[in-house]
Amino acid sequence: MKNKFRKLTSICLAVLLLITGTWIFSTSVSAATTYNMKVGETITVKVDLINSPNTAVVPNSCRWTSNDPWNVEVLEQTGVSSCRVRANKLPSVSKVILECTYSYNIYNPLTNVITRVASASAFCYVQVEESGTHTTPTISTTPVYPTYPISTQPAKCSHNSTKTIGAKKATYFAEGSTGYKICENCKTVVEDSQTIPVKVLKTPKVTVKGTKNAIKVTYNKVKGAKGFKVTYKTGKKTYNKKFTLSKKELKKSSVTKTVKVKKSGTYKVSVKAFATSGKKIAYSKATKAITVGCKSKNSDKNKANVCKINGTNCKVGDTITVALNMKTPKVLINFQGHTDFDSSYLKFVDANISVNGSVINCVNNSILYNGSNISKGYDFTTTGTLYTATFKVKKAGTTTIKNTMQVMSDMNLDSVKEKDCTISVKVYS
């Protein structure tokens, strides 16, 4: 009789709840726990989601956040109510609040249906020290989830509505970030942030010419650059000249600037593009050094004391520089050649070759040179100086220094013909 009475009472109560349409379920959260940790440490924190007696709450999803995310960073969720955090720096507040925002579902055993309801929150605190050991409190309670035969599971979030936070463009002075992609429905991070490398200026393309007491540099525009710096060396001295371009000049595809020099001679010239932001400045890689000569305005006009070498007037008794400049259609794996001169007009002093894996020497009236580099090769696809040599002018007259390139091969060991290259002997007095 008692069993029948209990069964009748349960049925009546269920019918009453169905009629009223009201199911009273609730959750409660244990007292907030404080975790102690040191800078640079990573720990796991946890909050307890405790159900009230005789309720049927089924956790659905959760999202952890920190009120000081840059200093105390949430790395990943490790369970329904736990996550891993890392202390990057001392936080800006005495205690960092870690909030677990979670949604939950209520199961109706009479209709065998799970109904999704609003979300709730649970908290814990993190206190960070500069150094030393930390103590992690022991949690004595555990979540209580009633077990019921559930035939209808709640639908998983499809993350079909997302937004990006924390995105930042890379500049020539700082890295950028793609930002975190977050689902606007369940607040889950669906895509982590990725670092965007610092932007790099391209090496400029330039033309350099030597004139009377000056070097003329024609600079082709580089995207993002505000100007260019010219570095020119003679002997042991190095000089720099920086040109900041005007708004009008920046609109042009190229611009020519003049660098005045104090004395005649040969100069090795290289150019870098630069970008600016306030007091910050970022440079591109330098161009290959190009050798040019600058004549004095007061050059000796006494033709009786002048030797004309490859069209350049040189004073008898002076030491001159000869540069072999070349431009090839492909990167070379090897080369070999010789440069011939008349020893009655010129006395050989020294020679210096500018590339690795190469040899240069003077035999009788010829400068012999060769090189081989099977790993990187020799890149003369833009004009560069292969070698420089110095001579002393012995007597007045006219003479020619002539170069012959005997062998050139590209990285595929195919022959490179001299007629397809630009190879010139330049004389600088």
C-alpha positions as a Markdown table, in Angstrom:
| # | Residue | x | y | z |
|---|---|---|---|---|
| 1 | Met | 0.0 | 0.0 | 0.0 |
| 2 | Lys | 2.9 | 2.4 | 0.9 |
| 3 | Asn | 4.6 | 1.6 | -2.4 |
| 4 | Lys | 1.5 | 2.4 | -4.4 |
| 5 | Phe | 1.1 | 5.7 | -2.4 |
| 6 | Arg | 4.7 | 6.7 | -3.2 |
| 7 | Lys | 4.3 | 5.9 | -6.9 |
| 8 | Leu | 1.0 | 7.9 | -7.0 |
| 9 | Thr | 2.6 | 10.8 | -5.3 |
| 10 | Ser | 5.6 | 10.9 | -7.8 |
| 11 | Ile | 3.2 | 10.7 | -10.8 |
| 12 | Cys | 1.1 | 13.6 | -9.4 |
| 13 | Leu | 4.2 | 15.7 | -8.8 |
| 14 | Ala | 5.5 | 15.1 | -12.4 |
| 15 | Val | 2.0 | 15.9 | -13.8 |
| 16 | Leu | 1.9 | 19.1 | -11.7 |
| 17 | Leu | 5.3 | 20.2 | -13.0 |
| 18 | Leu | 4.3 | 19.5 | -16.6 |
| 19 | Ile | 1.1 | 21.5 | -16.2 |
| 20 | Thr | 2.9 | 24.5 | -14.7 |
| 21 | Gly | 5.8 | 24.2 | -17.2 |
| 22 | Thr | 8.2 | 25.1 | -14.4 |
| 23 | Trp | 11.4 | 23.1 | -13.6 |
| 24 | Ile | 13.4 | 24.5 | -10.7 |
| 25 | Phe | 17.1 | 23.6 | -11.2 |
| 26 | Ser | 20.1 | 25.5 | -10.0 |
| 27 | Thr | 23.8 | 25.3 | -9.7 |
| 28 | Ser | 26.1 | 26.6 | -7.0 |
| 29 | Val | 29.9 | 27.3 | -7.0 |
| 30 | Ser | 32.3 | 26.6 | -4.1 |
| 31 | Ala | 34.1 | 29.4 | -2.4 |
| 32 | Ala | 36.7 | 31.1 | -4.7 |
| 33 | Thr | 40.1 | 29.5 | -4.3 |
| 34 | Thr | 43.4 | 31.5 | -4.5 |
| 35 | Tyr | 46.4 | 30.0 | -6.3 |
| 36 | Asn | 49.9 | 31.3 | -5.6 |
| 37 | Met | 52.6 | 31.1 | -8.4 |
| 38 | Lys | 55.8 | 32.7 | -9.5 |
| 39 | Val | 56.8 | 34.6 | -12.7 |
| 40 | Gly | 57.5 | 32.2 | -15.6 |
| 41 | Glu | 55.5 | 29.3 | -14.0 |
| 42 | Thr | 52.6 | 27.4 | -15.6 |
| 43 | Ile | 50.0 | 25.7 | -13.4 |
| 44 | Thr | 46.5 | 24.2 | -13.7 |
| 45 | Val | 43.6 | 25.9 | -11.9 |
| 46 | Lys | 40.2 | 24.6 | -11.3 |
| 47 | Val | 36.8 | 25.7 | -10.1 |
| 48 | Asp | 34.0 | 23.4 | -8.8 |
| 49 | Leu | 30.6 | 23.5 | -10.4 |
| 50 | Ile | 28.3 | 22.0 | -7.7 |
| 51 | Asn | 24.7 | 21.1 | -8.4 |
| 52 | Ser | 22.0 | 21.6 | -5.9 |
| 53 | Pro | 20.5 | 18.3 | -4.6 |
| 54 | Asn | 18.1 | 16.4 | -6.9 |
| 55 | Thr | 18.8 | 18.5 | -10.0 |
| 56 | Ala | 19.8 | 17.3 | -13.4 |
| 57 | Val | 22.4 | 19.8 | -14.7 |
| 58 | Val | 24.6 | 18.6 | -17.6 |
| 59 | Pro | 27.6 | 20.9 | -18.4 |
| 60 | Asn | 27.8 | 21.9 | -22.0 |
| 61 | Ser | 30.7 | 24.2 | -22.6 |
| 62 | Cys | 32.9 | 26.8 | -20.9 |
| 63 | Arg | 35.2 | 29.7 | -21.6 |
| 64 | Trp | 38.1 | 30.9 | -19.4 |
| 65 | Thr | 39.1 | 34.5 | -19.2 |
| 66 | Ser | 41.7 | 36.6 | -17.2 |
| 67 | Asn | 41.3 | 40.2 | -16.2 |
| 68 | Asp | 45.0 | 40.7 | -16.8 |
| 69 | Pro | 45.6 | 38.5 | -19.9 |
| 70 | Trp | 49.0 | 39.8 | -21.0 |
| 71 | Asn | 50.6 | 39.2 | -17.6 |
| 72 | Val | 48.6 | 36.1 | -16.4 |
| 73 | Glu | 47.7 | 34.3 | -19.7 |
| 74 | Val | 45.1 | 31.5 | -20.1 |
| 75 | Leu | 46.9 | 28.9 | -22.3 |
| 76 | Glu | 44.3 | 26.2 | -22.8 |
| 77 | Gln | 41.2 | 24.6 | -21.3 |
| 78 | Thr | 42.1 | 21.2 | -19.8 |
| 79 | Gly | 38.6 | 20.1 | -18.6 |
| 80 | Val | 35.0 | 21.3 | -18.1 |
| 81 | Ser | 36.1 | 23.4 | -15.2 |
| 82 | Ser | 39.9 | 23.6 | -15.4 |
| 83 | Cys | 42.6 | 25.4 | -17.4 |
| 84 | Arg | 46.3 | 26.0 | -17.7 |
| 85 | Val | 47.7 | 29.5 | -17.0 |
| 86 | Arg | 51.1 | 31.0 | -17.2 |
| 87 | Ala | 52.5 | 34.0 | -15.3 |
| 88 | Asn | 54.4 | 36.0 | -17.9 |
| 89 | Lys | 55.1 | 39.1 | -15.7 |
| 90 | Leu | 54.0 | 40.5 | -12.4 |
| 91 | Pro | 50.3 | 41.5 | -12.8 |
| 92 | Ser | 49.0 | 45.0 | -12.6 |
| 93 | Val | 46.6 | 44.0 | -9.8 |
| 94 | Ser | 47.2 | 42.3 | -6.5 |
| 95 | Lys | 45.0 | 39.4 | -7.4 |
| 96 | Val | 44.1 | 38.3 | -10.9 |
| 97 | Ile | 40.6 | 37.0 | -11.4 |
| 98 | Leu | 40.1 | 34.0 | -13.6 |
| 99 | Glu | 36.5 | 33.5 | -14.7 |
| 100 | Cys | 35.0 | 30.3 | -16.0 |
| 101 | Thr | 31.8 | 31.2 | -17.9 |
| 102 | Tyr | 29.9 | 28.0 | -18.6 |
| 103 | Ser | 26.6 | 27.0 | -20.1 |
| 104 | Tyr | 24.7 | 24.0 | -18.9 |
| 105 | Asn | 21.6 | 21.9 | -19.9 |
| 106 | Ile | 18.7 | 20.6 | -17.8 |
| 107 | Tyr | 17.4 | 17.1 | -18.5 |
| 108 | Asn | 13.6 | 16.5 | -18.2 |
| 109 | Pro | 13.2 | 12.8 | -17.3 |
| 110 | Leu | 9.5 | 12.9 | -18.0 |
| 111 | Thr | 9.9 | 14.1 | -21.6 |
| 112 | Asn | 13.4 | 12.7 | -22.1 |
| 113 | Val | 14.5 | 16.1 | -23.6 |
| 114 | Ile | 17.6 | 18.2 | -22.7 |
| 115 | Thr | 16.8 | 21.9 | -22.6 |
| 116 | Arg | 19.6 | 24.4 | -22.9 |
| 117 | Val | 19.4 | 27.3 | -20.4 |
| 118 | Ala | 21.5 | 30.4 | -19.7 |
| 119 | Ser | 25.1 | 30.5 | -18.7 |
| 120 | Ala | 26.7 | 31.0 | -15.3 |
| 121 | Ser | 30.1 | 31.9 | -13.9 |
| 122 | Ala | 32.6 | 30.6 | -11.4 |
| 123 | Phe | 35.8 | 32.3 | -10.2 |
| 124 | Cys | 39.2 | 31.7 | -8.7 |
| 125 | Tyr | 42.1 | 34.0 | -8.0 |
| 126 | Val | 45.8 | 34.0 | -8.9 |
| 127 | Gln | 48.5 | 35.8 | -6.9 |
| 128 | Val | 51.9 | 36.1 | -8.6 |
| 129 | Glu | 55.3 | 36.5 | -6.9 |
| 130 | Glu | 58.6 | 37.5 | -8.5 |
| 131 | Ser | 60.4 | 34.3 | -7.4 |
| 132 | Gly | 60.3 | 31.5 | -4.9 |
| 133 | Thr | 58.1 | 28.4 | -4.7 |
| 134 | His | 54.3 | 28.4 | -4.9 |
| 135 | Thr | 51.7 | 26.5 | -3.0 |
| 136 | Thr | 48.7 | 25.1 | -4.7 |
| 137 | Pro | 45.7 | 24.5 | -2.5 |
| 138 | Thr | 44.0 | 21.1 | -2.4 |
| 139 | Ile | 40.4 | 21.1 | -3.6 |
| 140 | Ser | 38.4 | 18.9 | -1.3 |
| 141 | Thr | 35.1 | 19.0 | -3.3 |
| 142 | Thr | 34.4 | 17.5 | -6.7 |
| 143 | Pro | 31.7 | 18.4 | -9.2 |
| 144 | Val | 28.5 | 16.4 | -8.8 |
| 145 | Tyr | 26.7 | 15.5 | -12.0 |
| 146 | Pro | 23.5 | 13.4 | -11.8 |
| 147 | Thr | 23.4 | 10.5 | -14.2 |
| 148 | Tyr | 20.3 | 10.0 | -16.4 |
| 149 | Pro | 19.6 | 7.9 | -19.5 |
| 150 | Ile | 19.9 | 10.7 | -22.1 |
| 151 | Ser | 18.7 | 10.0 | -25.6 |
| 152 | Thr | 18.8 | 13.5 | -27.0 |
| 153 | Gln | 22.3 | 15.2 | -26.8 |
| 154 | Pro | 22.7 | 19.0 | -27.0 |
| 155 | Ala | 23.9 | 20.2 | -30.4 |
| 156 | Lys | 27.6 | 21.2 | -30.6 |
| 157 | Cys | 28.4 | 24.7 | -31.6 |
| 158 | Ser | 29.4 | 25.0 | -35.3 |
| 159 | His | 31.4 | 28.2 | -34.8 |
| 160 | Asn | 29.7 | 29.7 | -37.8 |
| 161 | Ser | 29.9 | 33.3 | -36.5 |
| 162 | Thr | 33.5 | 34.4 | -35.5 |
| 163 | Lys | 35.3 | 37.6 | -34.8 |
| 164 | Thr | 39.0 | 38.5 | -34.6 |
| 165 | Ile | 40.5 | 40.3 | -31.7 |
| 166 | Gly | 44.1 | 41.6 | -31.1 |
| 167 | Ala | 45.1 | 41.7 | -34.8 |
| 168 | Lys | 48.1 | 44.0 | -35.5 |
| 169 | Lys | 49.9 | 44.8 | -38.8 |
| 170 | Ala | 53.6 | 44.2 | -39.0 |
| 171 | Thr | 55.8 | 47.3 | -39.7 |
| 172 | Tyr | 59.5 | 47.8 | -40.5 |
| 173 | Phe | 60.1 | 48.3 | -36.8 |
| 174 | Ala | 57.9 | 45.7 | -35.0 |
| 175 | Glu | 56.3 | 42.3 | -35.5 |
| 176 | Gly | 52.6 | 42.0 | -36.2 |
| 177 | Ser | 49.9 | 39.5 | -35.1 |
| 178 | Thr | 47.0 | 37.8 | -36.9 |
| 179 | Gly | 44.9 | 38.0 | -33.7 |
| 180 | Tyr | 42.7 | 35.4 | -32.0 |
| 181 | Lys | 39.6 | 34.2 | -33.9 |
| 182 | Ile | 36.8 | 33.7 | -31.4 |
| 183 | Cys | 33.3 | 32.2 | -31.8 |
| 184 | Glu | 30.7 | 34.8 | -31.0 |
| 185 | Asn | 28.2 | 32.2 | -29.9 |
| 186 | Cys | 30.2 | 30.0 | -27.5 |
| 187 | Lys | 33.2 | 32.4 | -26.9 |
| 188 | Thr | 35.6 | 29.6 | -27.8 |
| 189 | Val | 39.0 | 30.4 | -29.4 |
| 190 | Val | 38.8 | 28.6 | -32.7 |
| 191 | Glu | 42.1 | 29.9 | -34.1 |
| 192 | Asp | 45.2 | 30.9 | -32.2 |
| 193 | Ser | 47.1 | 34.1 | -32.9 |
| 194 | Gln | 50.2 | 33.9 | -35.2 |
| 195 | Thr | 53.2 | 36.2 | -35.3 |
| 196 | Ile | 53.7 | 38.2 | -38.5 |
| 197 | Pro | 57.4 | 38.9 | -39.1 |
| 198 | Val | 58.9 | 42.4 | -39.3 |
| 199 | Lys | 58.7 | 43.9 | -42.8 |
| 200 | Val | 62.0 | 44.2 | -44.7 |
| 201 | Leu | 62.8 | 46.9 | -47.3 |
| 202 | Lys | 64.0 | 45.8 | -50.7 |
| 203 | Thr | 67.5 | 46.5 | -51.8 |
| 204 | Pro | 67.4 | 49.5 | -54.1 |
| 205 | Lys | 68.5 | 49.5 | -57.7 |
| 206 | Val | 70.9 | 52.4 | -58.4 |
| 207 | Thr | 73.2 | 53.9 | -61.1 |
| 208 | Val | 76.4 | 55.6 | -59.9 |
| 209 | Lys | 78.7 | 57.9 | -61.9 |
| 210 | Gly | 81.8 | 59.8 | -61.0 |
| 211 | Thr | 82.1 | 63.5 | -62.1 |
| 212 | Lys | 84.3 | 66.5 | -61.2 |
| 213 | Asn | 84.4 | 66.6 | -57.4 |
| 214 | Ala | 81.1 | 64.7 | -57.1 |
| 215 | Ile | 79.3 | 61.4 | -57.2 |
| 216 | Lys | 75.9 | 61.2 | -59.0 |
| 217 | Val | 73.5 | 58.6 | -57.7 |
| 218 | Thr | 70.3 | 57.7 | -59.5 |
| 219 | Tyr | 68.0 | 55.9 | -57.0 |
| 220 | Asn | 65.0 | 53.9 | -58.1 |
| 221 | Lys | 62.0 | 54.0 | -55.8 |
| 222 | Val | 61.6 | 51.4 | -53.1 |
| 223 | Lys | 58.1 | 50.7 | -51.7 |
| 224 | Gly | 57.8 | 52.0 | -48.1 |
| 225 | Ala | 61.2 | 53.8 | -48.1 |
| 226 | Lys | 61.4 | 57.5 | -47.2 |
| 227 | Gly | 64.9 | 58.0 | -48.7 |
| 228 | Phe | 68.3 | 56.5 | -49.1 |
| 229 | Lys | 71.9 | 56.6 | -47.7 |
| 230 | Val | 75.0 | 56.7 | -49.8 |
| 231 | Thr | 78.2 | 55.2 | -48.3 |
| 232 | Tyr | 81.4 | 56.0 | -50.2 |
| 233 | Lys | 84.9 | 54.9 | -49.3 |
| 234 | Thr | 88.3 | 56.0 | -50.5 |
| 235 | Gly | 91.5 | 54.5 | -49.0 |
| 236 | Lys | 90.8 | 54.0 | -45.3 |
| 237 | Lys | 88.2 | 56.8 | -45.0 |
| 238 | Thr | 84.5 | 56.2 | -45.1 |
| 239 | Tyr | 81.8 | 58.9 | -45.7 |
| 240 | Asn | 78.0 | 58.8 | -45.5 |
| 241 | Lys | 75.4 | 61.0 | -47.0 |
| 242 | Lys | 71.7 | 60.6 | -46.3 |
| 243 | Phe | 68.9 | 61.9 | -48.5 |
| 244 | Thr | 65.3 | 62.2 | -47.2 |
| 245 | Leu | 63.0 | 62.5 | -50.2 |
| 246 | Ser | 60.2 | 65.1 | -50.4 |
| 247 | Lys | 56.6 | 64.1 | -51.0 |
| 248 | Lys | 57.0 | 65.2 | -54.7 |
| 249 | Glu | 60.2 | 63.1 | -55.1 |
| 250 | Leu | 58.5 | 60.0 | -53.5 |
| 251 | Lys | 55.9 | 60.0 | -56.3 |
| 252 | Lys | 58.7 | 59.7 | -58.9 |
| 253 | Ser | 60.0 | 56.3 | -60.1 |
| 254 | Ser | 63.6 | 57.5 | -59.7 |
| 255 | Val | 65.5 | 60.5 | -58.5 |
| 256 | Thr | 69.2 | 61.6 | -58.9 |
| 257 | Lys | 71.2 | 63.2 | -56.1 |
| 258 | Thr | 74.8 | 64.5 | -56.1 |
| 259 | Val | 77.3 | 63.8 | -53.3 |
| 260 | Lys | 80.2 | 66.3 | -53.3 |
| 261 | Val | 83.7 | 64.9 | -52.6 |
| 262 | Lys | 86.6 | 66.9 | -51.2 |
| 263 | Lys | 89.3 | 65.4 | -53.5 |
| 264 | Ser | 89.9 | 63.5 | -56.6 |
| 265 | Gly | 90.3 | 59.7 | -56.5 |
| 266 | Thr | 88.5 | 56.4 | -56.7 |
| 267 | Tyr | 85.5 | 55.7 | -54.5 |
| 268 | Lys | 83.6 | 52.5 | -53.7 |
| 269 | Val | 79.9 | 53.5 | -53.5 |
| 270 | Ser | 77.0 | 51.5 | -52.0 |
| 271 | Val | 73.4 | 52.6 | -51.3 |
| 272 | Lys | 70.8 | 51.6 | -48.7 |
| 273 | Ala | 67.1 | 52.5 | -48.7 |
| 274 | Phe | 65.5 | 53.5 | -45.3 |
| 275 | Ala | 62.1 | 53.9 | -43.7 |
| 276 | Thr | 61.4 | 56.1 | -40.6 |
| 277 | Ser | 58.9 | 56.3 | -37.8 |
| 278 | Gly | 59.5 | 59.1 | -35.4 |
| 279 | Lys | 63.1 | 58.6 | -34.2 |
| 280 | Lys | 63.2 | 55.0 | -35.4 |
| 281 | Ile | 64.9 | 54.1 | -38.7 |
| 282 | Ala | 65.1 | 50.8 | -40.6 |
| 283 | Tyr | 67.6 | 50.1 | -43.5 |
| 284 | Ser | 67.5 | 47.7 | -46.4 |
| 285 | Lys | 70.5 | 45.6 | -47.4 |
| 286 | Ala | 73.2 | 47.6 | -49.1 |
| 287 | Thr | 73.8 | 47.4 | -52.9 |
| 288 | Lys | 77.0 | 45.9 | -54.1 |
| 289 | Ala | 79.9 | 48.3 | -54.0 |
| 290 | Ile | 80.5 | 50.1 | -57.4 |
| 291 | Thr | 83.9 | 51.8 | -58.0 |
| 292 | Val | 83.8 | 55.2 | -59.6 |
| 293 | Gly | 86.4 | 58.0 | -60.1 |
| 294 | Cys | 86.1 | 61.7 | -59.4 |
| 295 | Lys | 88.3 | 64.2 | -61.1 |
| 296 | Ser | 89.5 | 67.4 | -59.6 |
| 297 | Lys | 88.5 | 70.8 | -61.1 |
| 298 | Asn | 92.1 | 71.7 | -61.1 |
| 299 | Ser | 93.3 | 68.6 | -63.0 |
| 300 | Asp | 96.5 | 68.9 | -64.9 |
| 301 | Lys | 95.8 | 70.1 | -68.4 |
| 302 | Asn | 99.4 | 69.8 | -69.6 |
| 303 | Lys | 98.9 | 67.2 | -72.4 |
| 304 | Ala | 102.7 | 66.7 | -72.6 |
| 305 | Asn | 102.6 | 65.2 | -69.2 |
| 306 | Val | 99.4 | 63.1 | -69.7 |
| 307 | Cys | 98.9 | 59.5 | -70.6 |
| 308 | Lys | 95.5 | 58.7 | -72.1 |
| 309 | Ile | 94.4 | 55.2 | -70.8 |
| 310 | Asn | 91.2 | 53.8 | -72.2 |
| 311 | Gly | 90.0 | 57.3 | -72.9 |
| 312 | Thr | 90.9 | 58.6 | -69.4 |
| 313 | Asn | 93.6 | 61.3 | -69.0 |
| 314 | Cys | 96.1 | 60.3 | -66.3 |
| 315 | Lys | 99.1 | 62.3 | -65.1 |
| 316 | Val | 102.6 | 60.7 | -65.5 |
| 317 | Gly | 103.9 | 59.6 | -62.2 |
| 318 | Asp | 100.4 | 59.2 | -60.6 |
| 319 | Thr | 99.1 | 55.9 | -59.3 |
| 320 | Ile | 95.8 | 54.9 | -61.0 |
| 321 | Thr | 93.2 | 52.3 | -60.2 |
| 322 | Val | 91.7 | 50.0 | -62.8 |
| 323 | Ala | 88.4 | 48.2 | -62.1 |
| 324 | Leu | 86.9 | 45.3 | -64.0 |
| 325 | Asn | 83.1 | 45.8 | -63.7 |
| 326 | Met | 80.8 | 43.1 | -65.1 |
| 327 | Lys | 77.1 | 42.2 | -65.4 |
| 328 | Thr | 76.0 | 38.7 | -66.4 |
| 329 | Pro | 72.6 | 37.3 | -67.4 |
| 330 | Lys | 72.9 | 34.4 | -64.9 |
| 331 | Val | 74.7 | 33.5 | -61.6 |
| 332 | Leu | 78.1 | 32.0 | -62.5 |
| 333 | Ile | 79.6 | 28.9 | -61.0 |
| 334 | Asn | 83.1 | 29.6 | -62.4 |
| 335 | Phe | 85.1 | 32.1 | -64.5 |
| 336 | Gln | 88.6 | 32.6 | -66.0 |
| 337 | Gly | 90.1 | 35.5 | -67.9 |
| 338 | His | 93.1 | 37.9 | -68.3 |
| 339 | Thr | 93.6 | 41.6 | -68.6 |
| 340 | Asp | 96.5 | 42.8 | -70.8 |
| 341 | Phe | 98.4 | 46.1 | -70.5 |
| 342 | Asp | 101.4 | 47.8 | -72.1 |
| 343 | Ser | 104.3 | 47.7 | -69.5 |
| 344 | Ser | 106.0 | 50.6 | -71.4 |
| 345 | Tyr | 103.3 | 52.9 | -70.2 |
| 346 | Leu | 102.2 | 51.2 | -67.0 |
| 347 | Lys | 103.9 | 49.6 | -64.0 |
| 348 | Phe | 101.9 | 47.0 | -62.2 |
| 349 | Val | 101.6 | 47.7 | -58.4 |
| 350 | Asp | 98.9 | 45.4 | -56.9 |
| 351 | Ala | 95.6 | 43.7 | -57.5 |
| 352 | Asn | 92.7 | 42.7 | -55.3 |
| 353 | Ile | 89.8 | 40.4 | -56.2 |
| 354 | Ser | 86.5 | 40.9 | -54.4 |
| 355 | Val | 84.9 | 37.4 | -54.4 |
| 356 | Asn | 85.6 | 34.2 | -52.5 |
| 357 | Gly | 87.2 | 31.1 | -54.0 |
| 358 | Ser | 89.2 | 33.1 | -56.6 |
| 359 | Val | 92.8 | 33.8 | -57.5 |
| 360 | Ile | 94.5 | 36.8 | -59.1 |
| 361 | Asn | 98.1 | 37.5 | -60.0 |
| 362 | Cys | 100.2 | 39.4 | -62.6 |
| 363 | Val | 102.5 | 37.5 | -65.0 |
| 364 | Asn | 104.5 | 39.6 | -67.5 |
| 365 | Asn | 102.0 | 42.1 | -69.0 |
| 366 | Ser | 98.8 | 40.3 | -68.0 |
| 367 | Ile | 96.6 | 40.1 | -64.9 |
| 368 | Leu | 95.4 | 36.5 | -64.7 |
| 369 | Tyr | 92.3 | 35.7 | -62.6 |
| 370 | Asn | 89.9 | 32.8 | -62.1 |
| 371 | Gly | 87.3 | 31.6 | -59.6 |
| 372 | Ser | 85.0 | 28.6 | -58.8 |
| 373 | Asn | 82.2 | 28.3 | -56.2 |
| 374 | Ile | 79.9 | 25.3 | -56.6 |
| 375 | Ser | 77.8 | 26.0 | -53.5 |
| 376 | Lys | 76.7 | 29.7 | -53.9 |
| 377 | Gly | 78.2 | 30.8 | -57.2 |
| 378 | Tyr | 79.0 | 34.4 | -58.2 |
| 379 | Asp | 76.0 | 36.7 | -58.5 |
| 380 | Phe | 76.8 | 39.5 | -61.0 |
| 381 | Thr | 73.2 | 39.8 | -62.4 |
| 382 | Thr | 73.5 | 43.4 | -61.2 |
| 383 | Thr | 76.6 | 45.4 | -62.1 |
| 384 | Gly | 79.5 | 44.8 | -59.6 |
| 385 | Thr | 83.3 | 45.1 | -59.5 |
| 386 | Leu | 85.2 | 41.7 | -59.9 |
| 387 | Tyr | 88.6 | 43.1 | -59.1 |
| 388 | Thr | 90.7 | 46.3 | -58.8 |
| 389 | Ala | 94.3 | 46.8 | -59.8 |
| 390 | Thr | 96.7 | 49.7 | -59.3 |
| 391 | Phe | 99.3 | 50.9 | -61.7 |
| 392 | Lys | 101.9 | 53.7 | -61.8 |
| 393 | Val | 101.9 | 55.8 | -65.0 |
| 394 | Lys | 105.4 | 55.7 | -66.5 |
| 395 | Lys | 105.1 | 58.0 | -69.6 |
| 396 | Ala | 102.8 | 60.2 | -71.6 |
| 397 | Gly | 100.9 | 58.9 | -74.6 |
| 398 | Thr | 97.9 | 56.7 | -75.4 |
| 399 | Thr | 97.4 | 53.1 | -74.4 |
| 400 | Thr | 94.6 | 50.6 | -73.9 |
| 401 | Ile | 94.0 | 48.0 | -71.2 |
| 402 | Lys | 92.1 | 45.1 | -72.7 |
| 403 | Asn | 90.2 | 42.3 | -70.9 |
| 404 | Thr | 89.5 | 38.8 | -72.3 |
| 405 | Met | 87.0 | 36.5 | -70.6 |
| 406 | Gln | 88.0 | 32.9 | -71.5 |
| 407 | Val | 85.5 | 30.8 | -69.5 |
| 408 | Met | 82.2 | 31.5 | -67.8 |
| 409 | Ser | 79.6 | 28.8 | -66.7 |
| 410 | Asp | 76.3 | 29.2 | -65.0 |
| 411 | Met | 75.1 | 27.0 | -62.1 |
| 412 | Asn | 73.9 | 24.3 | -64.6 |
| 413 | Leu | 77.4 | 24.2 | -66.1 |
| 414 | Asp | 76.1 | 25.8 | -69.3 |
| 415 | Ser | 78.5 | 28.2 | -71.0 |
| 416 | Val | 77.9 | 31.9 | -70.7 |
| 417 | Lys | 79.0 | 33.9 | -73.7 |
| 418 | Glu | 81.0 | 37.1 | -73.3 |
| 419 | Lys | 78.8 | 38.9 | -75.9 |
| 420 | Asp | 75.7 | 38.3 | -73.6 |
| 421 | Cys | 77.5 | 40.1 | -70.7 |
| 422 | Thr | 78.5 | 43.7 | -70.0 |
| 423 | Ile | 82.2 | 43.7 | -69.1 |
| 424 | Ser | 84.2 | 46.9 | -69.0 |
| 425 | Val | 87.6 | 48.1 | -67.8 |
| 426 | Lys | 87.3 | 51.4 | -66.0 |
| 427 | Val | 90.3 | 53.6 | -65.2 |
| 428 | Tyr | 90.3 | 56.1 | -62.3 |
| 429 | Ser | 93.1 | 58.6 | -62.0 |
